């Protein structure tokens, strides 16, 4: 799973950089994806720094970050 999160982050950050639009829905989509990327990036950083010492919590945090990113990349508003 460690390799999956950075891949999803790269795709999400690329998509975030290409987003445009001024409709309320487009702005909401941008905000949701930006918040998801921030959360996933912080989980990834904590994992890389060895801060996630509880194996169960580590698995849940990494899986949750991947699931959120994947869902937000697949969802069309």
NORBEL-V156034 format. One record per residue. N is the residue number from 1. RES is the residue in three letters. PSI is psi in degrees with one decimal (999 if undefined). Layout:
n res psi
N RES PSI
N RES PSI
This chain:
n res psi
1 UNK -24.7
2 UNK -35.8
3 UNK -20.5
4 UNK -40.3
5 UNK -47.2
6 UNK -35.3
7 UNK -45.6
8 UNK -39.1
9 UNK -43.3
10 UNK -44.1
11 UNK -44.4
12 UNK -41.6
13 UNK -37.3
14 UNK -45.8
15 UNK -40.2
16 UNK -39.7
17 UNK -23.1
18 UNK -4.8
19 UNK 140.0
20 UNK 168.9
21 UNK 151.3
22 UNK 8.4
23 UNK 155.9
24 UNK -38.5
25 UNK -41.6
26 UNK -40.3
27 UNK -39.2
28 UNK -43.1
29 UNK -43.6
30 UNK -45.5
31 UNK -43.3
32 UNK -46.2
33 UNK -39.6
34 UNK -42.5
35 UNK -39.5
36 UNK -42.0
37 UNK -43.5
38 UNK -44.9
39 UNK -48.3
40 UNK -38.7
41 UNK -40.7
42 UNK -37.0
43 UNK -43.5
44 UNK -43.0
45 UNK -43.7
46 UNK -39.1
47 UNK -42.6
48 UNK -34.8
49 UNK -3.5
50 UNK 18.8
51 UNK -18.4
52 UNK 86.0
53 UNK -24.0
54 UNK 116.3
55 UNK -38.1
56 UNK -45.7
57 UNK -40.6
58 UNK -48.2
59 UNK -45.0
60 UNK -41.9
61 UNK -44.4
62 UNK -44.6
63 UNK -41.4
64 UNK -42.2
65 UNK -43.0
66 UNK -44.2
67 UNK -43.7
68 UNK -45.8
69 UNK -47.9
70 UNK -45.0
71 UNK -43.6
72 UNK -24.7
73 UNK -27.7
74 UNK -23.8
75 UNK 132.6
76 UNK 130.4
77 UNK 999
